[in-house]
Amino acid sequence: MVLATRFDNLGDWTVEQQFVLQMGSSYLLAHGIGTPLSKDATTSVNISKKGRYTLWVRTKNWTAFWSDGKTPGIFKVLLDGTPDSAEFGTGCQGATRVERAAWYWQKGGEYELEEGSHQIALHDLTGLDGRCDAILLTRSGETPGNSLEEYKALRAELLPEPVEDKGTFDFVIVGAGMSGLCAAIAAARFGSKVALVQDRYILGGNNSSEVRVGLGGQINMPPYPSLGYILNEIGPDRIGNARGAHHYQDWKKWDVIAAEPNITLFAGYTVDKVEKDGGAIKAVEAVEATKQNRIRINGRLFSDCTGDAHLAVLAGARTMMGREARSEFGESLAPEKADDYTMGVSIEWYCEDWNTPCSFPDSLDWGLRLDEETVEPVHRANWYWEVGMNDDQIADAEKIRDYGMYVAYSTFSYCKNRLAKKEDWECTHLTWVSHVSGKRESRRIVGDYILREQDLTRPIPHEDGTCTTTWRIDQHYPDPRNAGKYPGEEWMSIGKLVPIDPYAIPYRCFYSADIPNMFMAGRDISVTHIALGSVRVMRTCAMMGEVVGMAASICAKEGILPRDIYTSRFDALVELMKKGAGRTDVPYTQFYHQVDRTGHQAEDR
C-alpha cells in the first residue's frame, strides 16, 4: 500500500487533512476549481516478487449524496505510464446515497509486474475535487474491506508507524485558530513552555487565507481593557469575508509565533489519541498530514482549542451538541424540545470580472437544480451561504463541506451556462473556492459553569468574570424561501439578532468539569446553544485564549490545576488580566465592526 499524500511528487494535487478522524487519513484532492490539474501526482513503488497484481484505489464519489448523474470528481491512475481503463471516483455501488458516497476501494485492472521499481501517477480529469487516499496492489485476489475499522487494521498491518516522542511541555494547546494562538502567546510570555499543535499548515482558523472569514466582536473592553492586544498583533487590519488571500495577513500570525522562544509549533498534525493518568491527560499522539508520521507530546496542562472539542472527546469529557430544551436552562429563545440542530458551515468563494472570456463545466448532469428564481447570481459568498444546519457537524463533516462546494460550483455554472443574462458572465472567472470549512458550531465542552441566555440579556454578573463578549446573540436558521425549495438541503440562512450589554464571561466556562488539567477556549467553551450565538466570534474567542494562557501560566508556576484558579487563586489571574499579554507598541488596527449589523443578506463587496 502507498498513501497518496506520501507520493514522491504531489504535482498540483492538494493535501486534505480535515477529516482524518472521520475517514481515517489525510488524502489528495484535485481542487482545480473547474480546470483539470496540470501536473500529475507521481511516485515509485517497489515490487518484491514478480506476479499478477490487482490495482485498488481508495476513493469516493463526492456528489453522490445529491445526484445520480456522473460525478465530476474523477481521475485516472497510470501504472508505468499506461492509464488504467477505469475512471476512479465514480462511487461505491450501494443501495443508498450514503453507501454510494462512502469511501471505498475501487477496483482497477490486473497487471503482470516484474520485480523492481514501477511508476504510479494520478491524473486528474476535471479539476472538480476528485480524491485519492491510497493505492493498493494485491496478489491474493481478495477485496479489501471498506469499513473504517477494516481500513485501519489494513494500515496497521501494512504500514506500521513508530511514534516519535517530542518531549514534555508545561502547556499543550490543540488548535491554532485565534483562541489557540492567543493562549499560546499569553502562556509563553508569562514563562510557560508551550506546545502548539495545529492540524493545518496555516494558522488562524476561520480568519486564515484558507477559510477567509472576517473578525467579529470587540476587544479591549472593561472590566479588563488590556485583554485583546495580542489579537491586535496577529489580526489583519482589514475586514470582510471571501477576499483575496493577502487580505487575511497570515504572516502576522506566523511572525508572532516564531518570535516566541517558549512556543514549539507542530503544524500539520492532527491529534487522534490521548493517554491519561487517572482522570488527567498525560500525553497526546498526533499524525502529520503529508508523510503521516506519528508523534507523542507530553504535558502537564492541556487546552482544547479545536472548535470541535476533539481533544475533550478523546479524553472522555462531557460535551453538548445541538439545541437544549427551553426548560433545561430557562432560556426564552430555546426551542420547546431539544434537538440536534446547529448553526452551519460557510464555504467561502468569489469570482472576478476580467477582460478575457472563459468557460466553466455545465453542472446540469450532476449539480444542484437551479432556476431563474432560486439562483443567487452574486460574485462572492457571504455569511448567509450556509450549509449543514440539519446534519451532524462532526460525523458528516466531509459531506457538509462538499455540499458547500457543490452549491458554489452549481451556482457559478448556472450563471455561466444557463442564466437568462449569461452574456453578463462571459468574462467572469471563478477565482477561488475554499475547500476548508468555516464552522460556527459543533460540540461544546461542559465546564463548571454553563453560560446561558439570561446571563447575557438580563445581564447576570459573576464574580469570576473575565473577557467581555460584545456580539449580539446571533442565531442562524435556514432561510424559509430557500428551505422551501430545497427541503433538508437548504444552503442559505437568515440571522436573528438579540441585543445584549457587554458581558464578562465567567472563568468557569474555560475549563472542563471532568478532566482536571484541561482548559478550553473558542467556540467549544461551556455555553448553551443560545449563548454560543454571542461568544463564538473570533475577537471574543481570541480574548478567551489570552485568559486561558494566563491561567495556565499560573497553574504551571504554582503546581495547581485550572479549577484551583477559581477556588483559591483568581486574584492572581485578575492581576494578569489587568496587565494583558499583548504589545501596545504596535499600530492599533482592530476597530470594532459588527459584520452585517442587521442580519441583512448582502453581497458585501
C-alpha positions as CSV (number, residue, x, y, z in Angstrom):
1,M,0.0,0.0,0.0
2,V,1.2,3.5,-0.8
3,L,-0.6,6.6,0.7
4,A,-1.3,9.3,-1.8
5,T,0.0,12.1,0.4
6,R,3.3,10.2,0.5
7,F,3.8,10.3,-3.3
8,D,7.3,11.5,-4.3
9,N,5.8,14.4,-6.2
10,L,2.3,15.7,-5.4
11,G,2.0,17.7,-8.6
12,D,-0.9,20.2,-8.4
13,W,-2.9,18.0,-6.0
14,T,-3.8,19.4,-2.6
15,V,-3.3,17.7,0.7
16,E,-6.6,17.5,2.5
17,Q,-6.4,16.7,6.2
18,Q,-9.8,18.0,7.7
19,F,-11.4,14.6,8.0
20,V,-8.7,12.3,9.5
21,L,-10.9,11.5,12.5
22,Q,-13.9,10.6,10.3
23,M,-12.4,8.6,7.4
24,G,-9.0,7.6,8.8
25,S,-6.5,9.5,6.8
26,S,-5.5,12.7,5.0
27,Y,-5.8,12.4,1.2
28,L,-5.1,14.2,-2.1
29,L,-7.7,16.5,-3.5
30,A,-7.9,17.7,-7.1
31,H,-9.0,21.2,-6.2
32,G,-8.7,22.9,-9.6
33,I,-11.9,25.0,-9.4
34,G,-13.1,23.5,-12.7
35,T,-9.8,23.4,-14.6
36,P,-8.1,20.0,-14.8
37,L,-4.8,19.9,-12.8
38,S,-1.8,20.4,-15.0
39,K,0.7,18.3,-13.0
40,D,0.1,14.7,-12.0
41,A,1.0,13.3,-8.6
42,T,3.7,10.7,-9.2
43,T,5.6,8.1,-7.1
44,S,7.5,4.9,-7.5
45,V,6.7,1.6,-5.8
46,N,8.8,-1.5,-5.3
47,I,7.5,-4.9,-6.3
48,S,9.4,-7.5,-4.3
49,K,8.1,-10.5,-6.2
50,K,7.1,-11.0,-9.9
51,G,3.5,-11.8,-10.4
52,R,0.0,-10.8,-11.3
53,Y,-1.4,-7.9,-9.3
54,T,-4.8,-6.2,-9.0
55,L,-4.9,-2.4,-8.7
56,W,-7.2,-0.9,-5.9
57,V,-7.7,2.8,-5.2
58,R,-9.3,4.2,-2.1
59,T,-11.6,7.0,-3.3
60,K,-15.2,8.3,-3.3
61,N,-17.9,9.9,-5.3
62,W,-18.4,13.2,-3.6
63,T,-21.5,14.3,-5.4
64,A,-23.5,11.0,-4.9
65,F,-25.3,12.4,-1.8
66,W,-27.3,14.7,-4.1
67,S,-27.0,13.5,-7.7
68,D,-27.4,10.2,-9.5
69,G,-25.5,11.7,-12.5
70,K,-21.9,11.1,-13.3
71,T,-19.7,12.8,-10.8
72,P,-17.2,15.4,-11.9
73,G,-14.7,14.2,-9.3
74,I,-12.9,11.6,-11.5
75,F,-9.3,10.8,-12.3
76,K,-7.1,8.3,-13.9
77,V,-4.3,6.1,-12.5
78,L,-1.3,5.4,-14.7
79,L,0.8,2.4,-14.0
80,D,4.2,2.6,-15.7
81,G,2.8,5.3,-18.0
82,T,-0.3,3.3,-19.1
83,P,-3.7,4.6,-18.0
84,D,-5.9,2.1,-16.2
85,S,-9.1,1.5,-18.0
86,A,-11.2,2.7,-15.0
87,E,-12.2,6.2,-14.2
88,F,-11.7,6.4,-10.4
89,G,-14.0,8.3,-8.1
90,T,-17.3,7.0,-9.6
91,G,-18.6,5.7,-6.3
92,C,-19.4,2.5,-4.3
93,Q,-22.3,0.7,-5.9
94,G,-24.6,0.7,-2.8
95,A,-28.3,0.7,-2.3
96,T,-28.5,4.1,-0.6
97,R,-26.9,7.5,-1.4
98,V,-24.9,7.3,1.8
99,E,-23.4,4.0,0.7
100,R,-22.8,5.2,-2.9
101,A,-21.0,8.3,-1.5
102,A,-18.8,6.4,1.0
103,W,-15.0,6.0,0.9
104,Y,-14.3,2.6,-0.7
105,W,-11.7,0.6,-2.5
106,Q,-12.4,0.9,-6.3
107,K,-11.1,-2.0,-8.3
108,G,-8.8,-1.3,-11.3
109,G,-7.2,-3.6,-13.8
110,E,-4.9,-6.6,-13.4
111,Y,-1.2,-6.4,-14.3
112,E,1.8,-8.7,-14.7
113,L,4.5,-6.9,-12.8
114,E,8.2,-7.6,-12.8
115,E,10.2,-7.4,-9.6
116,G,11.6,-3.9,-9.0
117,S,10.5,-0.3,-9.3
118,H,7.3,0.7,-11.0
119,Q,5.8,4.2,-11.5
120,I,2.3,5.3,-10.5
121,A,0.6,8.6,-11.4
122,L,-2.7,10.3,-10.5
123,H,-4.1,12.2,-13.5
124,D,-7.0,14.5,-12.8
125,L,-9.7,14.8,-15.4
126,T,-11.8,17.8,-14.3
127,G,-10.4,19.9,-11.6
128,L,-13.6,19.3,-9.6
129,D,-12.3,17.7,-6.4
130,G,-11.6,14.1,-7.3
131,R,-9.9,12.5,-4.3
132,C,-7.5,9.7,-3.7
133,D,-6.4,8.3,-0.3
134,A,-4.3,5.3,-1.1
135,I,-3.2,2.8,-3.8
136,L,-3.1,-0.9,-3.1
137,L,-1.6,-3.7,-5.3
138,T,-2.7,-7.1,-4.2
139,R,-1.9,-10.7,-5.3
140,S,-4.4,-12.5,-3.2
141,G,-7.5,-11.8,-5.3
142,E,-9.2,-10.7,-2.1
143,T,-11.2,-7.5,-1.9
144,P,-10.0,-5.1,0.8
145,G,-12.7,-4.1,3.3
146,N,-14.3,-0.7,3.0
147,S,-15.3,-0.1,6.7
148,L,-13.2,2.3,8.7
149,E,-12.2,-0.5,11.1
150,E,-11.1,-2.7,8.3
151,Y,-9.1,0.1,6.7
152,K,-7.3,1.0,10.0
153,A,-6.5,-2.7,10.5
154,L,-5.0,-2.9,7.0
155,R,-2.9,0.2,7.5
156,A,-1.6,-1.1,10.9
157,E,-0.6,-4.4,9.1
158,L,1.0,-2.9,6.0
159,L,2.2,0.5,7.3
160,P,3.1,0.2,11.0
161,E,4.1,3.6,12.3
162,P,6.7,4.2,15.1
163,V,5.8,7.1,17.4
164,E,8.5,9.8,17.9
165,D,8.5,11.4,21.4
166,K,8.7,15.2,21.2
167,G,9.2,15.9,24.9
168,T,7.3,17.3,27.8
169,F,5.7,20.8,28.0
170,D,4.1,22.9,30.7
171,F,1.1,23.6,28.4
172,V,-0.1,21.7,25.3
173,I,-2.6,23.5,23.1
174,V,-4.5,21.7,20.4
175,G,-5.8,24.0,17.7
176,A,-4.2,27.2,16.4
177,G,-7.2,29.3,15.5
178,M,-7.4,32.7,17.1
179,S,-8.1,31.3,20.5
180,G,-5.3,28.8,20.4
181,L,-2.8,31.3,19.1
182,C,-3.6,33.8,21.8
183,A,-3.5,31.1,24.5
184,A,0.0,30.0,23.4
185,I,1.3,33.6,23.2
186,A,0.0,34.6,26.6
187,A,1.2,31.4,28.3
188,A,4.7,31.7,26.7
189,R,5.1,35.4,27.6
190,F,4.3,34.6,31.2
191,G,7.0,31.9,31.3
192,S,5.4,28.6,30.3
193,K,6.9,26.1,27.9
194,V,4.2,25.7,25.3
195,A,3.5,23.1,22.5
196,L,1.0,24.4,19.9
197,V,-0.5,21.6,17.8
198,Q,-2.3,22.7,14.6
199,D,-3.9,20.3,12.1
200,R,-3.2,22.6,9.2
201,Y,-0.1,24.3,7.8
202,I,-1.7,27.7,8.1
203,L,-2.5,29.4,11.3
204,G,-5.6,31.4,12.2
205,G,-8.6,29.0,11.7
206,N,-11.6,30.8,10.2
207,N,-9.5,34.0,9.9
208,S,-6.9,32.3,7.7
209,S,-6.4,32.6,4.0
210,E,-7.8,29.1,3.7
211,V,-11.2,30.0,5.1
212,R,-11.4,33.8,4.8
213,V,-13.9,34.9,7.4
214,G,-13.5,38.4,8.9
215,L,-13.1,39.1,12.6
216,G,-16.1,39.9,14.7
217,G,-16.5,41.3,18.2
218,Q,-14.8,44.0,20.2
219,I,-11.6,43.8,22.2
220,N,-10.1,46.0,25.0
221,M,-13.3,46.2,26.9
222,P,-14.0,46.7,30.6
223,P,-13.5,45.2,33.2
224,Y,-10.1,44.2,31.8
225,P,-9.4,46.6,28.9
226,S,-5.9,45.3,28.4
227,L,-7.3,42.0,27.1
228,G,-7.1,41.9,23.3
229,Y,-3.8,43.4,22.4
230,I,-2.5,40.0,21.4
231,L,-5.3,39.8,18.8
232,N,-4.3,43.3,17.6
233,E,-0.7,41.9,17.0
234,I,-1.8,38.9,14.9
235,G,-5.1,40.1,13.3
236,P,-5.4,41.6,9.8
237,D,-6.0,45.3,9.5
238,R,-8.9,44.6,7.1
239,I,-12.5,43.5,7.4
240,G,-14.8,41.3,5.3
241,N,-15.4,37.8,4.1
242,A,-14.2,36.0,0.9
243,R,-11.5,38.4,-0.1
244,G,-8.0,37.7,-1.6
245,A,-5.5,35.6,0.4
246,H,-3.4,38.7,1.3
247,H,-6.4,40.2,3.0
248,Y,-6.1,37.9,5.9
249,Q,-2.3,38.5,6.5
250,D,-1.4,35.0,7.6
251,W,2.2,36.2,8.0
252,K,1.3,38.2,11.1
253,K,0.3,35.0,13.0
254,W,3.4,33.2,11.8
255,D,5.8,36.0,12.7
256,V,4.5,36.5,16.2
257,I,4.5,32.7,17.0
258,A,8.0,32.4,15.5
259,A,9.3,35.2,17.7
260,E,8.3,33.4,21.0
261,P,11.1,31.2,22.2
262,N,8.8,29.4,24.6
263,I,6.5,28.1,21.8
264,T,7.1,24.9,19.8
265,L,4.8,24.8,16.9
266,F,3.7,21.4,15.5
267,A,2.0,22.4,12.2
268,G,0.1,19.8,10.1
269,Y,-0.6,17.4,13.0
270,T,-4.0,16.0,13.9
271,V,-4.3,14.8,17.5
272,D,-6.1,11.4,17.3
273,K,-5.1,9.7,20.6
274,V,-5.0,10.7,24.2
275,E,-3.1,9.0,27.1
276,K,-4.4,9.6,30.6
277,D,-3.1,9.1,34.1
278,G,-6.1,8.6,36.3
279,G,-8.5,11.3,35.2
280,A,-6.0,13.7,33.8
281,I,-4.5,13.9,30.3
282,K,-0.8,12.8,30.3
283,A,0.0,12.9,26.6
284,V,-1.4,13.2,23.1
285,E,-0.5,11.4,19.9
286,A,-0.8,13.2,16.6
287,V,-0.4,12.2,12.9
288,E,1.1,14.5,10.3
289,A,-0.9,15.3,7.1
290,T,1.6,14.6,4.3
291,K,4.1,12.0,5.4
292,Q,1.6,10.8,8.0
293,N,4.3,10.1,10.6
294,R,3.3,10.0,14.3
295,I,4.5,12.0,17.3
296,R,3.8,12.0,21.0
297,I,3.7,15.2,23.1
298,N,3.7,15.0,26.9
299,G,2.2,17.8,29.1
300,R,1.1,18.9,32.5
301,L,-1.7,21.1,31.3
302,F,-3.8,21.0,28.1
303,S,-6.3,23.1,26.2
304,D,-8.9,22.2,23.7
305,C,-8.9,25.0,21.1
306,T,-10.1,22.8,18.3
307,G,-13.6,24.3,18.0
308,D,-15.0,20.8,17.6
309,A,-13.9,19.6,21.1
310,H,-11.9,16.8,19.6
311,L,-9.4,16.7,22.5
312,A,-12.2,16.7,25.0
313,V,-14.0,13.7,23.4
314,L,-10.8,11.7,23.1
315,A,-10.2,12.4,26.8
316,G,-13.7,11.3,27.8
317,A,-15.0,14.7,28.8
318,R,-18.7,15.5,28.7
319,T,-19.8,17.6,25.7
320,M,-23.1,19.0,24.3
321,M,-24.2,19.5,20.7
322,G,-27.5,20.8,19.3
323,R,-30.1,22.9,21.0
324,E,-31.1,22.5,24.6
325,A,-34.8,22.5,25.5
326,R,-36.2,25.7,26.8
327,S,-36.9,24.1,30.2
328,E,-33.3,22.9,30.7
329,F,-31.8,26.3,31.3
330,G,-34.9,28.5,31.3
331,E,-33.9,30.2,28.0
332,S,-36.7,32.0,26.2
333,L,-35.0,31.7,22.9
334,A,-34.5,28.0,23.1
335,P,-36.9,25.5,21.4
336,E,-39.6,23.8,23.4
337,K,-37.9,20.4,22.8
338,A,-34.2,19.7,22.5
339,D,-33.0,18.8,19.0
340,D,-29.8,18.2,17.0
341,Y,-29.9,21.5,15.1
342,T,-26.7,23.5,14.9
343,M,-25.7,26.6,13.0
344,G,-24.0,25.7,9.8
345,V,-20.8,25.9,7.8
346,S,-19.9,28.6,5.3
347,I,-17.8,27.7,2.3
348,E,-16.5,31.0,1.0
349,W,-15.9,31.7,-2.7
350,Y,-15.6,34.5,-5.1
351,C,-15.4,35.3,-8.8
352,E,-14.0,38.2,-10.7
353,D,-14.7,40.0,-14.0
354,W,-11.6,40.0,-16.2
355,N,-11.1,41.1,-19.8
356,T,-10.9,37.6,-21.2
357,P,-13.9,35.3,-21.9
358,C,-13.8,31.9,-20.2
359,S,-15.9,28.8,-19.9
360,F,-16.9,26.6,-16.9
361,P,-18.3,23.0,-17.0
362,D,-22.0,22.8,-17.2
363,S,-23.2,21.1,-14.0
364,L,-26.6,20.1,-15.4
365,D,-25.9,16.3,-15.1
366,W,-24.5,16.3,-11.6
367,G,-25.2,19.7,-9.9
368,L,-27.8,21.5,-7.8
369,R,-31.1,22.0,-9.6
370,L,-31.4,25.8,-10.0
371,D,-33.6,28.1,-12.0
372,E,-34.0,31.8,-12.5
373,E,-35.9,32.2,-9.2
374,T,-33.6,30.1,-7.0
375,V,-30.2,31.0,-8.3
376,E,-28.2,33.7,-6.5
377,P,-26.2,35.5,-9.2
378,V,-23.6,37.1,-7.0
379,H,-19.9,37.4,-7.2
380,R,-18.9,36.2,-3.8
381,A,-20.3,34.2,-0.9
382,N,-21.1,35.8,2.4
383,W,-22.2,34.6,5.9
384,Y,-25.6,33.5,4.8
385,W,-24.3,30.9,2.3
386,E,-24.6,28.3,5.0
387,V,-24.9,24.5,4.8
388,G,-25.2,21.6,7.2
389,M,-27.6,23.0,9.7
390,N,-29.5,19.8,10.0
391,D,-26.5,17.5,9.6
392,D,-24.1,16.1,12.3
393,Q,-21.3,18.7,12.3
394,I,-18.8,16.0,13.3
395,A,-19.8,12.7,11.7
396,D,-21.0,14.4,8.5
397,A,-18.2,17.0,8.3
398,E,-16.9,16.0,4.8
399,K,-20.4,15.8,3.4
400,I,-21.2,19.3,4.7
401,R,-18.0,20.7,3.3
402,D,-18.7,19.0,0.0
403,Y,-22.2,20.4,-0.2
404,G,-20.9,23.9,0.3
405,M,-18.6,23.4,-2.7
406,Y,-21.4,21.7,-4.7
407,V,-23.6,24.8,-4.2
408,A,-20.7,27.2,-5.2
409,Y,-19.9,25.2,-8.4
410,S,-23.5,24.8,-9.3
411,T,-24.3,28.5,-8.9
412,F,-21.4,29.7,-10.9
413,S,-22.0,27.0,-13.6
414,Y,-25.7,28.1,-13.9
415,C,-24.7,31.8,-14.2
416,K,-22.1,30.9,-16.9
417,N,-24.2,28.5,-18.9
418,R,-27.9,28.9,-18.3
419,L,-28.7,32.3,-16.8
420,A,-31.1,34.4,-18.9
421,K,-28.4,37.1,-18.9
422,K,-25.5,34.8,-19.1
423,E,-23.8,37.2,-21.5
424,D,-23.1,39.3,-18.4
425,W,-20.9,36.4,-17.1
426,E,-18.9,35.8,-20.3
427,C,-15.7,37.3,-18.8
428,T,-16.4,36.2,-15.2
429,H,-13.9,33.8,-13.7
430,L,-14.4,31.6,-10.6
431,T,-11.2,32.7,-8.9
432,W,-11.4,30.9,-5.5
433,V,-13.4,28.3,-3.7
434,S,-12.5,27.3,-0.2
435,H,-12.1,23.6,0.4
436,V,-11.8,24.3,4.2
437,S,-15.0,24.6,6.2
438,G,-15.8,27.8,8.0
439,K,-17.6,26.4,11.1
440,R,-19.9,28.2,13.5
441,E,-20.9,25.4,15.9
442,S,-20.5,21.8,16.8
443,R,-19.7,20.3,20.2
444,R,-19.4,22.4,23.4
445,I,-17.5,21.1,26.5
446,V,-19.2,21.0,29.9
447,G,-17.4,23.2,32.4
448,D,-18.1,24.2,36.0
449,Y,-20.5,26.8,34.7
450,I,-22.6,26.7,31.6
451,L,-23.3,30.2,30.2
452,R,-27.0,30.8,29.4
453,E,-29.1,33.3,27.5
454,Q,-30.2,35.2,30.6
455,D,-26.6,35.7,31.7
456,L,-26.3,37.9,28.7
457,T,-29.7,39.5,28.4
458,R,-30.5,40.5,32.0
459,P,-27.4,40.5,32.5
460,I,-26.3,38.4,35.5
461,P,-22.7,39.2,36.6
462,H,-20.4,36.6,38.1
463,E,-17.5,37.1,40.5
464,D,-15.2,35.3,38.1
465,G,-15.9,37.5,35.0
466,T,-13.0,37.7,32.6
467,C,-13.0,38.8,28.9
468,T,-16.1,40.6,27.5
469,T,-18.4,39.4,24.8
470,T,-20.0,42.2,22.8
471,W,-21.6,40.5,19.8
472,R,-25.4,40.2,20.0
473,I,-26.9,36.8,20.4
474,D,-26.7,35.9,16.7
475,Q,-28.6,32.8,15.8
476,H,-28.8,31.5,12.2
477,Y,-31.7,29.5,10.8
478,P,-32.5,28.1,7.3
479,D,-33.9,30.8,5.0
480,P,-37.6,29.8,4.6
481,R,-37.6,30.8,1.0
482,N,-34.6,28.5,0.2
483,A,-35.6,25.7,2.6
484,G,-39.0,25.5,0.9
485,K,-37.3,24.9,-2.5
486,Y,-34.6,22.6,-1.1
487,P,-36.1,20.8,2.0
488,G,-33.3,19.2,4.0
489,E,-30.7,20.5,1.6
490,E,-31.0,24.3,2.2
491,W,-28.0,26.3,1.5
492,M,-29.0,29.8,2.6
493,S,-29.7,31.1,6.1
494,I,-31.2,34.1,7.9
495,G,-29.8,35.7,11.1
496,K,-31.9,36.6,14.1
497,L,-30.1,39.1,16.5
498,V,-30.9,39.7,20.1
499,P,-29.2,42.7,21.7
500,I,-27.0,42.3,24.8
501,D,-25.0,44.6,27.0
502,P,-21.2,43.9,27.0
503,Y,-20.8,40.9,29.3
504,A,-17.8,39.4,31.2
505,I,-17.6,35.6,30.6
506,P,-17.1,33.6,33.7
507,Y,-13.7,31.9,34.1
508,R,-15.6,28.6,35.0
509,C,-16.6,28.3,31.3
510,F,-13.0,27.9,30.4
511,Y,-12.1,24.5,32.0
512,S,-13.6,21.0,31.8
513,A,-15.7,19.8,34.7
514,D,-14.4,16.3,34.1
515,I,-10.8,16.5,33.0
516,P,-8.9,18.2,35.8
517,N,-6.0,19.5,33.7
518,M,-7.8,20.6,30.6
519,F,-8.8,24.2,29.6
520,M,-10.8,25.2,26.6
521,A,-11.1,28.4,24.6
522,G,-13.0,29.3,21.5
523,R,-16.4,28.2,20.3
524,D,-16.2,24.9,22.3
525,I,-16.4,26.5,25.7
526,S,-19.1,25.8,28.3
527,V,-22.1,27.6,26.9
528,T,-25.6,26.7,25.7
529,H,-26.5,26.8,22.1
530,I,-28.2,30.1,22.6
531,A,-25.3,31.7,24.4
532,L,-22.9,30.5,21.8
533,G,-24.6,32.9,19.4
534,S,-22.7,35.8,21.2
535,V,-19.4,34.3,22.3
536,R,-18.4,32.5,19.1
537,V,-17.0,35.4,17.1
538,M,-13.2,35.5,16.7
539,R,-12.1,38.6,18.6
540,T,-14.0,37.3,21.6
541,C,-12.5,33.8,21.2
542,A,-9.1,35.3,21.0
543,M,-9.5,37.0,24.4
544,M,-10.7,33.7,25.8
545,G,-7.4,32.2,24.7
546,E,-5.5,35.1,26.3
547,V,-7.2,34.5,29.6
548,V,-6.6,30.7,29.4
549,G,-2.9,31.2,28.6
550,M,-2.6,33.5,31.7
551,A,-4.4,30.9,33.9
552,A,-2.2,28.1,32.6
553,S,0.9,30.1,33.4
554,I,-0.2,30.5,37.0
555,C,-1.1,26.8,37.2
556,A,2.4,25.9,35.8
557,K,4.2,28.1,38.2
558,E,2.3,27.2,41.3
559,G,1.6,23.5,40.6
560,I,-2.1,23.8,40.7
561,L,-5.0,22.9,38.3
562,P,-7.5,25.0,36.4
563,R,-10.3,24.7,38.9
564,D,-7.9,25.9,41.7
565,I,-7.6,29.3,39.9
566,Y,-11.3,29.8,40.6
567,T,-11.4,28.4,44.1
568,S,-8.2,30.0,45.5
569,R,-6.1,32.0,43.0
570,F,-8.5,34.1,41.0
571,D,-6.8,37.1,42.4
572,A,-3.6,36.1,40.6
573,L,-5.5,35.8,37.3
574,V,-7.0,39.2,37.9
575,E,-3.6,40.8,38.2
576,L,-2.5,39.3,34.9
577,M,-5.8,40.3,33.2
578,K,-5.2,43.9,34.3
579,K,-1.7,43.8,32.6
580,G,-2.7,41.9,29.5
581,A,-0.2,39.9,27.5
582,G,-0.2,41.8,24.2
583,R,2.1,44.5,23.0
584,T,0.9,48.1,22.9
585,D,3.8,49.5,20.9
586,V,2.4,48.3,17.5
587,P,-0.2,50.1,15.4
588,Y,-3.8,49.6,16.6
589,T,-5.9,48.2,13.8
590,Q,-8.8,46.3,15.4
591,F,-11.6,48.8,15.3
592,Y,-15.0,47.4,16.0
593,H,-17.1,46.3,13.1
594,Q,-20.1,44.1,13.6
595,V,-20.3,42.4,10.3
596,D,-23.8,42.9,8.8
597,R,-25.3,44.7,11.8
598,T,-28.9,44.0,10.9
599,G,-28.7,40.4,9.6
600,H,-29.4,41.8,6.1
601,Q,-28.3,39.5,3.3
602,A,-25.9,41.4,1.1
603,E,-23.0,40.6,-1.2
604,D,-20.9,42.9,0.9
605,R,-18.5,43.9,-1.8
